[in-house]
Amino acid sequence: MLIKEKFPRFYNGYYRYSGYIILFLSIFIVVVIIVNIHRNRDLSSDIGIVDTEDWSTIFGIDEGLMKDIHTVYVIPGGGSNNASGYPEWTKRRVVSAYDHYKVHFEKKPTKNNALFIALSAGSLNSANRYMKDGRVVFECQHIVHHLTQLGVSKDVIFGDMFSWDTVTNGWTLRMLLEGIQVYRRKKMLESKQIRKNSMLRALKVEVFISDFHADRVRATFDWVLNLSPKLEAYEMHINIVSSMGIQWSTPNDYLLRIQHEKEGVEMIAKNVKSIKTVPQFFAFLTLGGHQGMRKYLQSDYAISQGGGW
C-alpha cells in the first residue's frame, strides 16, 4: 500500500504493462538460450567434433593422450643408404630428440604430455628396404624402432606413410598437428572453457633436423603450417643436429648437398608468394606444380646430387 500511495502513477503503470514486461523478458530469455545452443553446435562443428559417445572409439584413438599433449617431437627421415637403410644423420636426430625428451618428460608426471612423430614414407632419391616377405619398410619405421630401443613407449610414437620429400613432410606434419588440435579443442569444449575468440594454449613443436638440411626444413614447415586457414596455436622450434664427423660417400657429396639445399630454400621462397591457401597447395601438389613428384611419377626424375636429406 505504501508504494501505491506514494507513487500512484508508477503503481498503476506497472500493473497496466506488467504483462508486456513479462512477455518481453520471456522472449529475451528464450532467444538467449537458442543463440547459445546454436553457438555450441557451431563450435563443435568447427572443431570437427561428432556428437556421439563413441566418437573416439570409432577411430581407435587414445583420446585421453591426445587431449593432454602439449609437446610434439618431430624427426624427419633422412633417406636411405646402401648398408642398413638407416643413415647416421637420422640416427643422430633420434638421439637428440630422445635426450631432450629425457630431460623434460621421461621421469616426470607429465610424461604422457609428449609424443613423437617419425616422418617420411621414403625418398625420391634413395630406395626403401624390404621385409623378408617382400613388403616395403617405410623410412619412418627405422626411427620408430630406434625410439622403442631407447625406451620410448610405442603408444606415443606415430609414423608416416604419406610423405616422400620435404614438402610432403610438411603437409603430413600439418595433418598430424591438426588431428591433435581437434582433441585439445574438444577438451576445452567439454570443460566449458571456450568463450568467444578463445585460443588454445600453444602446442610446442620440437623439430630435430641435421644442420645441412635445417634451413630448407624451417622454410618448408613455416610455409605449409601457415597456409590459410592457418594452423591454430603452435610454437615451432628447430633443433639443429650436428653432422660433424659423418663420412660422406665422396668428398664432394657434402658440397653438392649444400648447393641443393640452397636451391630448395629459394624455390620455397617463390612458392610462398603464390601458394597461400590449402586448396592452392592441393593443386600444387596434385596437378603438376610439384615438379619433383610429377617427374618421378612419369619416370623422368633425376636423383638429386649429394648425400643426406
Secondary structure, 3 states (H helix, E strand, C coil): CHHHHHCHHHHHHHHHHHHHHHHHHHHHHHHHHHHHHHHHHHHHHHCCCCCCCCHHHHHCCCHHHHHHCCEEEEEECCCCCCCCCCCHHHHHHHHHHHHHHHHHHHCCCCHHHEEEEEECCCCCCCCCEECCCCCEECHHHHHHHHHHHHCCCHHHEECCCCCCCHHHHHHHHHHHHHHHHHHHHHHHHHCCCCCCCCCCCCEEEEEEEEHHHHHHHHHHHHHHHCCECCCCCEEEEEEEECCCCCCCCCCCHHHHHHHHHHHHHHHHHHHHHHCCEHHHHHHHHHCCCCHHHHHHHCCCCCCCCCCCC
